[in-house]
Amino acid sequence: MTEIQKVYNFDDFAGQECNQHGLIVGNFDGVHVGHKSLLKSYISRCQKLKIEPVLLTYKQHPWFYLNQNNEKHLILNKAQNYKHLFELGIVKIVEVDFLLVYKMEAGDFLEFLNNKLSRLKLLFLGHDSSIGCDKKHASELVSRTSFNFEIKVENDAEKCEDVIVSSTLIRENLLAGNIELVNKFLERNYCLNGKVVRGKGIGSRQLYPTLNLEVDKKILIPKNGVYATFVFMNSQKMLSVTNIGHNPTVDNDGDIKIETYVLDEEFIDTSLDLNIYFLGRIRDEKKFDSFDALKKQITLDIAHVKKHYGKN
C-alpha cells in the first residue's frame, strides 16, 4: 500500500490519489518533541486504520507572507525539515500555496479538503490547533459529520524542563544562545546546514583555517558567540569550534559569519554542503587587541572543547 516517500504539489496529489490516507496539517518547523509526539500518534492512528499518513504543509511558511520586514525565522531549512518528517514515518508531504487557503474559514477549508481529496479518511489535529481564518478551535470541529473523513483531536502538549515545547520557545532560546536547552527540546543536536564558501583567507594564514558556512537567509541564526560543535567528514564525526558573529578582530564589514575550525585539520573537506551540529556555547564573541591575542583565545577554546566535549 505504501509508496516511496515523496513531496507533491497539492493539485498533483489531489489528481492522482491512489490509496486511502490521513492528513495532518502544519508547518512543523524544527520537528521538536511536541511535534514528534503528535506525529507519532497520528502515524499510529493511520496504521490502525490501514491508511497512509500524509502531511499537508505550505510551500512557504505563512510567517513570511504576514511579516515582510524580517527574513530570518526558520529553525531548519526545508530539506532538513522534510528529512526528519520522513524519518518519523510520514509517507507523503503535500505542499499547498498559503495564499490559496489563508482566507478560507474553517468550514470552507474542510469543504475544500472534502471536495479535493476523495480518498481522505482522517484529519488529525493537535489539541491547540485552529483552522481557517476564523481560527476555529480543533475541539469545535470534531462534531462535523458531513464529510467523508473523520476528524480526530489529540492532546499533543509535550513538556521538557517543565515547559511546554513550541517552535516559538526554540526560537527564543536560539536567540539567547541556549543551545543545550534547544537540543533537549529537539531531542537531537541543533544543526546548521549550508554551503562552504571562500573566506578572505586571513584565518588560514595567521590564525586557524576555518570552513565558512553560508546558510539560507530565512534560517534563524543562534546568538553571536563561540560554540562547541561537530561535523561529519569522510564518514567520521569530528569535533570543531564554531564562531558566529561579526569577527570584529579580523573584519569590520558588519556581516554575520559562521566559521568552523575542525580540530583534526587533516580531514578538512571543502565540499559544497556541510552540516554543523551544536553541542554547547563556550563564550561571547569579543574584539581582541591583536591577532596574537585572538589566536591565544582560540587555542584555549580548542582545549576547552577537547576537555569537555571530547567524548560526545
Beta strands, then each sheet from edge to edge (+ up, - down):
strand 1: 6-9
strand 2: 21-25
strand 3: 52-58
strand 4: 92-96
strand 5: 120-126
strand 6: 130-131
strand 7: 136-137
strand 8: 150-154
strand 9: 159-160
strand 10: 163-164
strand 11: 191-197
strand 12: 211-214
strand 13: 225-233
strand 14: 236-245
strand 15: 257-262
strand 16: 273-283
sheet 1: 1+ 4+ 3+ 2+ 5+ 8+
sheet 2: 6+ 7-
sheet 3: 9+ 10-
sheet 4: 11+ 12- 15+ 14- 13+ 16- 11+
end
